[in-house]
């Protein structure tokens, strides 16, 4: 009996050690965006679910990482359990597909982003973030995580009702001075000793398993961690109009301004209308 208990303990210890030393694999994330934070028009709110959910995956090894969108072709109807009984037109938002490759040695990122029927290839260095680490912990996807906080420039996108510039237009942002930064809270695990995470979030002594932007407005949480991953797919994207991140932001700002002048919705989301 003692030998059996010892064998079980050894197996458990070896499995725990393997998990603690995970240096390559795949992390699947679920991203939940509060659409009501961006859309202020009551009539439009009645035709969309409050939360938009999508999935991403992060492939990684000791040399690089690739954070990419999981295809939504077979995604469930978000109205099935949230507003499915609403009549009239229903708006379904599809977020732009992205793939962000990071060279961990050089800290250079190559981001392929499909927006407005175009593909952009954004090449830039990964900007270091100033993290404040706390002793608070919680478990995510069976991994013990520590909390860290930082601040990033505020980027807003709100949709109002009425004619552009008209009496019913959304003028909240013009009338109220918005803060220049927003708080980002992340949870990272030292079980995966790689400085990686969703999008451009990195710089901690472990993989980031959760990113909370603007107090739940945009929440990305790991739901699965696996040592198995498609190694041949961890490659650097090469297609698209090349530019750095500042040039891309300027291009997006101009597109948004042009669409607002024309009364368009703006943003990088594709809209599908269900009758």
N, C-alpha and C positions, 0 to 999 in steps of 0.2 A: 504493500500500500504506500509506504514511504517513497519507494522508487517511482511509483506512478505519479504521486504528487510532485516529486522533484522533476520528472519529465515534463509534466504540464507546465510547471513554473518556468522551466528552461525555454519551452516553446513560446510561452507568453512573452518572456523577456526578449527573445530573439525577434518576435513580431513587433514588439514595441520599439526595439532598437532600429529595425528596418524602417518603421514609419518615421522615427525621429531623424533618420539620416536620409530621407527622401530627397534626391537631388534631380530627379526628372519625373515627368508625369503629366497629368492633365487635371485641371480644376474646372468644373462646370459651375457657372454662376447664373442666378436669376436676377434680372433687373426689373424693378417696379417703379414706374414713374407716375406721380400724381398729376393727371392731366388737368384737373381743376385748378391747380396752381398756375397754369399757363393760360387757360381759357376762362374768360370772365363773362362771356355772354350766356345768360340763363337758357335760352332756346337751344344753343349749341351744346351746352352741358347735358341737356335732356336727351341728346342723341349720341352720346359717347359714354363708355364706361369711365368711372372715376380714375381707375388705375390701368396703366398700359404695361403689360408684362412681356418680357422677352428674355431669351437665353443667350449666353456667351460662353466661350471656353478659352482657357489659357493653357497652351502647350508650353512646356519648358524643359530645359536641360541645363547643364552647367555653363553653356556658352550663349544661349539665346532664349527668348520667349516670344510667343505669338498669341496675342489676344484677338479673338475674332468672333463675329456674329454667327450664331447657329441659325441656319436657314429656317424661315417661318412658313414654308409652303404647307406644312402639315400642322401648323399651330392651331389650337382650339379657338373657336369663336369666343372673343372676350365678352360678348353679350349673353353667352349661355347662362352664366350665373350672376350677371350684373346688368340689369336693365333689359333683359331679353323680352320683357312684355311691353316695351315702349313702342308706340306706333310711329308711323312716318319714316323719314329717311334716317339711316344710322350711319355715322361716320366711323370708319376704322382706320387708324393711323399705323402705317408701317415705317419703322425707323430705318435710317440709312444703314446699309451694310458696311462694316468696317473690318479691317485686319491690320493690327499694329504689331510690327516686328521690332524687337529691341535686341541690339547687340550688347550683351552684358559687359563685355570687356571695354568697348569704346563708348558705351552709353549713348549710342546714336539710334534714333527711332526712324522706322520707315512705315508710314501709315497710309494704307490704301483706303480711300473713302469714296463711296458712290453716292453722289448727290445731284439732283436736278438733271438726271440723265447724262451726267458726266462722271468721270473717274479722276480723282485727284490723288497724287502721290506726294505726301508731305514728308520731307526729310529734314530732320532737325535733331539737335542734341537734347537729351532728356534733362530738363531743368530741375535742379535739386530743390526739394521742399524742406522747410523748417518744421520738423516734427517735435511735438511735446508728448513724451511717453509717460503713461501713468501705470500704476500698479493694478488697476482694475482689470479683471479677466472675465471671459465667458467662453463657452464651447460652441464652435461652429463646425458643422460637418465632421463631428467626432474629434476635432482638434482644439486643444486649449489655446486661446488667443489672448493677446494683450492689446490694450487700447492706446491709440495715438491720435493726436489732433493737429491739424494745420489749417491755414487760411489760403484761399485762392481767389483770384479776381472774379467778381460777380459777372455772370453772363445770363441775361434774361431774355425770354421770348414769350410774350403774352399776346393773346388774341382776344379782341373785343368784338362787339357787335356794331351794327349800323354802317353807314357809309364812311369811307376813309376821311377823317377830318371833320366829319359831320357831328351833329348834336349827340349822337349815341356812340361816337367813337370812344375807345378806351384811352383816356388821357391821364390815367393814374400815374404812369411813370414820368410824364412831363410835369405833373403838378407836385409830385412828391419826390424829394431827393432820396435816391436809393443808396444803400451802402455800397462801397467800392469792393468789399470782400465778403466772402461767405465762409462759414465754418465747415470743414470736412472732418468727419470722425471716421477712423478706420480701425479694424481689428486684424492683427497679423499673428501668425503662428511661427514659432521657432522650430516646430517639427519639420518645416520645409525651409532649410537655411539658404534661401535664394531671395535676393532683393527684387521681388517681382510683384505685380498686382494688376488690376484692371486698368485699362486706358493708360494714362501717364503717371499713375500712382505707384511709387516705389521708394527706395531709399531707407528701408527699415531692415532690421536683422532677421527677416523672415517674410514669407509670402503673405500678402494681404488677402484675407478671405472675406472681408466686408468693407464697403465704402458707403457712408451715409452723408449725402450732400443736402444741406439746407434743412436739417431736422426732418428727414423722411420724405422730402420732395422727390429725391432720386436715390433709391436704395438698391445697392448691388450686393448680393449675398451668395457665398459658395454653398452649393447644395450637394456636391459630390467631389471627392478627391480620389484620384486613382494613379497608381504607378505605371499603368499602361497608357500609351498614347501613340498616335500615328506618326512615327518619327520622320517619314518622308514628307509630311505636310508642314513640318516646322521649317519653312523657307521664307526668305525675304521677298516681299512683293516688289514688282518692277514696273507694272503698267500704270499709266495715268499721267496727267499733267503735273510735272515736278515743280515744287515750290516749298519754301520753308513755312513754319507755322504762322508767322506774322503775316506773310503774303496770303495765306489761306484765309485767315481771319478777316483781312481787308476785302478779299473777294466775296466772302460770305456776307459781310456788312453791306457791300454794294448790292448784292442780289436781294437781300432783305429790304433795303431801301427802295429798290425798283419795284418789288412786289407790293410793298405797302402803298406806294404811289398809285399802283394799278388796282388796288383793292384785293390783292392776293392774300393767301393765308400766310405765306412765308415759311421759313424753317426748312429743314432737310427731310421732312416727313412726307411720305406719299399717302394720299387720302383715297380710300375706297368708299363709295357710297352704296349702301344696301337699302333697297326699297322694302 
